[in-house]
């Protein structure tokens, strides 16, 4: 067993040194794009200011670390949302953003931010936040039918 805070802090230190590290996704806040214990993200150093649609690792006031998508950037800071969430959190100051996701391993396949699936979630899925409840219900129905 490893303390989660210590582990994530170590990963952040490696990213600060310019290394890329892989983190397995836990939790459901980034579904349906990223699934708990199935998918992973490659974290890298933030070299340019994150923009709408980027996925970043940040820490909350309570100290927990979260991987979510940038919904909006303003003079107040960054507003974040998980792909499976309806509520936005923020503004967050830049100092709370520790790494940017450079690639994702989804269903065993590595995808960059130029992939169609990534672009869909970074654009259409963000645009459709008011309709997410409907999208999620349809997605769940499709998944039940497939299995």
N, C-alpha and C positions, 0 to 999 in steps of 0.2 A: 504494500500500500504506500502511496505517495501523497503528500499533502497537495491538494489542487492548487492552492495559492502559491506555494513554493515552486511547483512544477511550471505554472504559467509564467511566474516571474523569471524563472530560468530561461524559458523560451523567449521571453521579451528581451532578456540580456543577449541571447544569441542573435536575435533579429537586429538589435542595436549595433552588434559587431559586423553586420552586413551578411549574415548567414540566413539561408531560408530553412524553415522548419515546418514539419507536418504536424497537424493537430487533428485528431479524430473528433468529429462532431458529436456532442452529447446534448440531449434535449430536443424539443420539437419546434423551437421558435423559427427555424429556418426552413421548415418543410413547407411546401413540397419540393423545393429545390434541393435541399440537403437533409438527409434522413439520419436520425439518431443511430450511432454506432455503425452505420453502413458507410457513410461518406466521410471525407476528410478535406482539410484545406491546407494549402501551402501558404505560409505566412512569410512576408518579406518586409524590409524596411520601407517606411513611408518617405519617398524621395520628393514627391510633389504633393500639394494639398489634395486630399481625397475629394472626389466630386460625386454628385448624385449618381446612384447606381453602384458605386464601389462597395465592396464588403470589407469591413475592418474589424480588428480586435480592439475593444476598448474596455475600460473598467468603470463600473458604476460607483456612486458615492459610497455604497456599502462594501466596496472592495472586490466584489465579484467581477469576473472577466466574462465578456460576451462577444460573440461574433454576430454582427448584424449588418444590414445594408444602410448606406447613407441615403436618407430620403430627401433631405434638403440641406443646403449650406447657406448660412446668412451671416451677417456681421456679428450676431450673438453667439454663433457656434454651429455645431453639427447636430442635426436631428436624425435619429436612427430608428429603424424598424426592422423586425424580423420578417422574413417572407411569409411566415405563418401567423403573423400578428395583425391586429387591427389598430393598435394604439402606437403612436409615435412617442419616443422619449427624447428629451433634449430641452434646451440647447446644451451641448457638451463642449467644453473648451478643447482645443487641439491637443493640449497636454494629456488628455485622458485617452487619446487614440494611440495605440502602441504598435500596431502592425497592419499592413494591408494584405488582403488575400490576392495572391498572384495567379493561383490555379486552384481548381477543386477536383477532388476525386469523387465522381458521382457514378454509382453502380460499377465501380472498378475502373472507370475510364477517366483519365486526366483531361480536364477542359480548361482552356484559357478564357479570358474575358472577351475574346473575339468569337467564341462559339455561339451558335444560334440559341441554345438553351440558356446560356448565361445572359445573352442580350435580351431574351424574352423576359427573364425575371428582373433585369436591370431597367427595363423600359415599360413594357406592357403591364407587367405585374405591379410595378410601382404606380403607374397611372391608374390602375384599376383598384386601388385600395378601398374605395367606397363599395366596390362590388365583391370584395374578397370572400365574404361569408357565402355568397352564392357559388363562386368559383370553387371554394374548398368543399362544399357539399357535393357539387358535381364531380370533383376529383375523387372524393371518397366513394361515390356511387360507382364510378368507372373502375376503381381499384377492387371493389367488392365483386363486381361482375367478372373482372379478369381472373380473380382467384376463386 
